[in-house]
Amino acid sequence: MSLSQKAPARVRFASVVVALLGLSAGAWADVVTTTKGETRKGTVIFQGGDAVEVVSEVGERARIALTDLASLDLKGEDQQWRIGGTGVLTTNGSFLARAAVKMDGKVVTFAPQDETLLLTRQNTTALFFQPLRSRDAAALRFDRQGVFLRDGDFMEGRVVGLAEGRVTVESLLLGRKSFSVRTEAMAVVLRAPVTGVLEGWSLFLADGSRLRCREILLAEGGVILPHSPYRDFRIGRDELSGIRKESAQPLMELFRARWLSLEPERPLAAAALGEKATPAEFAGALAGMSEERTRREAAMNEAKAEWIRAQQIATRLKAGAARGVGNVARMQAQVKEKSRRVEQDERMVQRAAEDIEKKLEAVKQAEQKIEETRKRGDAIPREDAAQRRNWEQQVRNAERLKQNAERIVNQARAIQRRHEGRVKATQRLVRTAEERVVQAKVQKEKDDAASRKAVEALGAAKASYDLATADLREVGEELRRLEFLIQQRKDAGKE
């Protein structure tokens, strides 16, 4: 692994979620075991330097040097460490239960991507796409490159890459072939791991990950992995479940331990029974496997019911989110329409103001005409009564014209006031509509968030159902293998 800003694939080891291999961490106090076999219980504190500090229940403090540390178990919930589901095996023995979605000639990309270590193809041993079955233990090998198929066949060849849910392999005999990682390909093998001879540390994370490193450094509040493939990767104390100084176990041994852990009293799987197994051991394994099948069938039915319920919830919330999108669009259209009406009414107000100006000009002209008519009438001699009556009539006509002009002005002002009232009313509607849009957007964000959570829950429920189905199928296959072996023993006894 190497750090690179340009690289497309990054994976946070500490956020791997699927259960992997090996340890049971019970609800106890932290336990530190030294290389001399001494044990101390209490609370482990990481303060940096070259030692951890253990504080007992009565407050006594003790420092354990890293060189004297054999193992460290941190308190936590009971968890059965075992291989399960998809994942990636690295060349140094780390197993990441994170589905790989893309691989090219340089890097492996996980979903979702995260800001931390870059997993290069050179440091990758194998990609596992589907839950392993017990019969795969004998068939899966790491001494050749190729793809291991669900029907048990292995196509040897150069692994070209992984993209869009299909893995491509190029064989000298069969040419280039691609396989679906959901229905056909169980695993892709790139190279053999070098874990068998490596001494070092195994770090068990609370989320189920197991990391291997030949050296660790203690830091305040956690541990730092200084060497490749981690390059100063830091793991917080709350992420750790345990630390062991040990050689890395081969993958298949850990896989075999998974079956043995199902019932500590007796081995259940045919893969766990040696050639010297007695008929009684076979019978016990058969009975145990039958019980296990009943339990796993119940677990599968429960997982299926949860998956169906999650589908219903996701469908309902998706519909709600879609309605939210429609509501926001509809309300935004209403805001746009009301804003257009405001602009239209504002133009009408402006036009009314211009019309009033023109009509006021007509009033002024009428006043001027009245004044001129009166002056001309006053200039007529009093003896000329007929002419004076004529001009008085013209004054009265001018006054009527002025009154008409003033009435028209008042009408124009009334129209202006109506348009101004419409503008204010429509502006209030626009503000109300904008507030509704904001509320609709907030509700849409809530609906979208709920829909995303429902989709995530649906994916988790589907993964749980797939794993339960695979486990049930695996138990069924193992049960048939046990029946076959028992029949073989009976046939051999008859001969």
Secondary structure as GFF3:
##gff-version 3
##sequence-region A 1 495
A	DSSP	three_ten_helix	13	15	.	.	.	ID=ss1
A	DSSP	beta_strand	30	34	.	.	.	ID=ss2
A	DSSP	beta_strand	39	49	.	.	.	ID=ss3
A	DSSP	beta_strand	51	55	.	.	.	ID=ss4
A	DSSP	beta_strand	61	65	.	.	.	ID=ss5
A	DSSP	three_ten_helix	66	68	.	.	.	ID=ss6
A	DSSP	beta_strand	69	73	.	.	.	ID=ss7
A	DSSP	beta_strand	87	90	.	.	.	ID=ss8
A	DSSP	beta_strand	95	96	.	.	.	ID=ss9
A	DSSP	beta_strand	100	103	.	.	.	ID=ss10
A	DSSP	beta_strand	108	110	.	.	.	ID=ss11
A	DSSP	three_ten_helix	121	123	.	.	.	ID=ss12
A	DSSP	beta_strand	124	128	.	.	.	ID=ss13
A	DSSP	alpha_helix	136	139	.	.	.	ID=ss14
A	DSSP	beta_strand	146	149	.	.	.	ID=ss15
A	DSSP	beta_strand	154	156	.	.	.	ID=ss16
A	DSSP	beta_strand	158	163	.	.	.	ID=ss17
A	DSSP	beta_strand	166	171	.	.	.	ID=ss18
A	DSSP	beta_strand	175	180	.	.	.	ID=ss19
A	DSSP	beta_strand	185	189	.	.	.	ID=ss20
A	DSSP	three_ten_helix	195	197	.	.	.	ID=ss21
A	DSSP	beta_strand	199	205	.	.	.	ID=ss22
A	DSSP	beta_strand	210	213	.	.	.	ID=ss23
A	DSSP	beta_strand	217	220	.	.	.	ID=ss24
A	DSSP	beta_strand	222	225	.	.	.	ID=ss25
A	DSSP	beta_strand	233	236	.	.	.	ID=ss26
A	DSSP	three_ten_helix	237	239	.	.	.	ID=ss27
A	DSSP	beta_strand	240	247	.	.	.	ID=ss28
A	DSSP	alpha_helix	251	261	.	.	.	ID=ss29
A	DSSP	three_ten_helix	270	272	.	.	.	ID=ss30
A	DSSP	alpha_helix	279	378	.	.	.	ID=ss31
A	DSSP	alpha_helix	385	494	.	.	.	ID=ss32
###
